[in-house]
Amino acid sequence: MKLAHTIIRIGLGLMLLVFGLNKFFWFMPDFEFGDNVGAANLFQAFTDSGYMWPLVGGLEAIIGVLFITKKAFPAALLALIPISVNIVLFHAVLDPPNIAPALLVAILNGYFIYRNWSYYKDLV
């Protein structure tokens, strides 16, 4: 089970690192929203405003590195909460067909927080 957790943690970290770095270097193709003008407009506004980079992209990349190295992992899990909530809400409201990866990030984040709950007991 420990090996599975390590593989999932590193996989999620790599995903966050790649998507975070993509917001700086744009090495992956842009998202296709089809006829969904609302999603395309909001995503473009996020990009144009600087919200996507350096803010979100930088945080995703940093959190990804922390996941991969397991340094400050409990703090990285907390930092991922607002990002995963934003991703899920964006897709739930504006792009439901593509919500699966967003839900995966949120569910794994919640699972790892649960597994590391001893670090957060004093916060409650």
Buried (B, 14 or more C-beta within 10 A) or exposed (E): EEEEEEEBBBEBBBBBBBBBBBBEEEEEEEEEBEEBEEBBEBBEEBBEEEBBBEBBBBBBBBBBBBBBEEEBBBEBBBBBEEBBEBBBEBBEEBBEEBBEEBBBBBEBBBEBBEEEEEEEEEEE
